[in-house]
Amino acid sequence: MVANSQRRLFALQRMEATEVEVYTRLARKQKDPHNRQILQEIAEEESRHEEILAKETGKVAKPIMWKVWLHTRLAWLFGLTFTIKMLERIERNASTEYRKLGYDDLADEEDSHEERLIGMLKEDRLKYIGSVVLGMSDALIELTGALAGLTFAFADLKLVALAGLITGIAAAFSMGASEYLSSRTEKKDTNPLTAAMFTWIAYLLTVFLLVAPYLIISPDTSPVYGLEPHVLALVCTLIIGIVVIASFNFYVSVVEEVSFLHRFSEMAGLLFAVSLISFGIGIVLSNWLGF
């Protein structure tokens, strides 16, 4: 029993040592003195926890370097807030473990201290999440629906790709301009031009991802599971749409601490509903116009 407790304590000690290294490295890379100070405070708190556990285990714990590498890269790719919120989720599990082992004081500090400090972090990119959501969600729903309708109207991969790109690129500029005007009119705490750029880029990237299957799949491809090339392209587009929705909503659910399942199911439901309606419209119009 004692040996098992020692193993669990040492695992917690290694986790604390790893997080000391992560927060220290993140602090070094911060240009904002406010954020740098907060990260240094968190690192110092974790270091104190690691020292307390070292007295109990009598061992020296080294950081798990692959985890350090992973979290520092996540911060570079997805931002400081996302990375620290992910670490905070791990800390919640550690808090439960501390309580099981009888270290209630450490558990309370894990629950309150970091949450308070993390809430003080400032990150400019989070101001523009709404702009990214606007661009990505509009592109997903509008273009996926358009591609579904065009696919069954023309049944021609290149023609659908051309129409999708023209429609999507034009819509991206339109959405960017609308966000710029909206930000200026509503006088939000954001730069209108930056907000417009975030919306435009999010829309444009989503367009290219959704149209990609129509450019990659050859018209001469043999049917896969009975699906003709143009239908296969649409299925791939829908899968890409679901992956994009899942990825982005996971990011938002971590950063804003909201329900992933609710947001994901809502957007995925809209995606399939619009695609189904557009599919029907495409069939009706193609028959009516004689395609």
Order of alpha helices (4+ residues) and beta strands (2+ residues): alpha-alpha-alpha-alpha-alpha-alpha-alpha-alpha-alpha-alpha
